[in-house]
Amino acid sequence: MKLVKSFVPVLFFFFFNSTLKAQQDSGSCHLRISILTCAPGAELYSTFGHTAIRVIDSVHHTDLVFNWGTFDFDDPNFYLKFIRGKLEYFLSVDPFNEFIYTYQYEQRSIWEQEIDLDCAKKLQFLAAIQKNLQGGNRFYKYDFLLDNCTSRVRDIVFGNISGLKVTDSLTEDGITYRNQIHEYLDEGAKPWSKLGIDILLGSKLDKRVTNWNAMFLPDYLMQGLDESNLADEGIIHPSKIIYTANPPDIKSWKYAPLMIFSILFAGLIVISLLHKGWAVRITRIFDSLLLYITGVLGVLLLFMWFGTDHTVCKNNFNLLWALPTNFIAAFFIWKRPLWVRRYFYVAALIYGLFMLSWFWLPQQINIALIPLVLYMLLRCSKLATGK
């Protein structure tokens, strides 16, 4: 999903008014409307691709791209709004040659699906886009799953082409939002980003998707249009590639976090079993560090749940291992008064129950966290006994 600076020339608004009036007066139109689907990019924000609408007017000699994935990076409160989920995205308009140049530079392929409607329906489609350009209609509060640059295009297309429906299933039975996202992250060789997303995003990501839900991602929207009833009738032309990129071949083992965590925590377990002074000090240092890190992470997850508008961060079961209270316990690890030992007993119980219920939770937990949780279970059990 492409992120660019805010720029919607007033010229385009007047262009639409004049185009619609001219076409209505003449009774014929010279418009070509198509959906553009852009391949994923190397950066995390572009991992899932991008969707836009292209409109060519042969009378006015214009070739414009309408993009719902833009925001104002120069906003002085940009980072605060982004973190709190209050950043507004909006519809912008760019000449096609400028749009495609960006993807040529980033080496991202582009596919196009022409929509072959009669004049009246093309004008209706164009009027719907014009409505999105007017005043506050341009702006919307971005929601990764429910309201993004692709879902906006989906809503325009299905809302203005009567009878359009997807005829085949776009996903296998039981596929969730998380499964879809993992598909992109695995193909994009981003195992650490996958781990971070799995920690940050809650159980809403584990809902099973319908055809409609699945089309919040660009590739699935393109597939849905290709496999629609109107595609069979020739109204929606088959997707064709209009720019073929040669992206670098980036490889990464998707189980890298699991392997690294397994080696790290296996080594720490071995050290913790030794009775030498240096081993005890190293174990205590890592106990304090891990309690601090998991505690801070737990506080962050609580903030993302209750202190932001990010709906996908709510109901996060990672809080069962990233205990916010660990942050407090971290400062008492060296002396361990009675109440702290009791705390570690309760924490060990929570970690144990968490591991037993791992595969029955309503949220898929990243398997790379298993070594961490097992280590925390072992250490909390030891600390509860005063060892």
Protein Blocks (a to p, Z undefined) as FASTA:
>chain_A
ZZddddddfklmmmmmmmmmmmmmnopacddcddddddddfbfklmnopaddddddfklo
pacdddfkbccfklmklmmmmmnopaccddddddfklmmmmmmmnopacddddddddfkl
mmmmmmmmmmmmgojlmpccddfklocfklmmmmmmmmmmghiacfbdfbdehiafklmm
mmmmmmnopaklmmmmmmmpcfklmpccdfklmmmpfklmmmmmmmgfklmnomaccddd
fbdcddddddddfklmmmmmmmmmmmmmmmmmpccfklmmmmmmmmmmmmmmmmmmmmmm
mmmmmmpcblklgoifklmmmcfklmmmmmmmmnopaklmmmmmmmmmmmmmmmmmmmmc
cbdcdfklmmmmmmmmmmmmmmmnoZZ
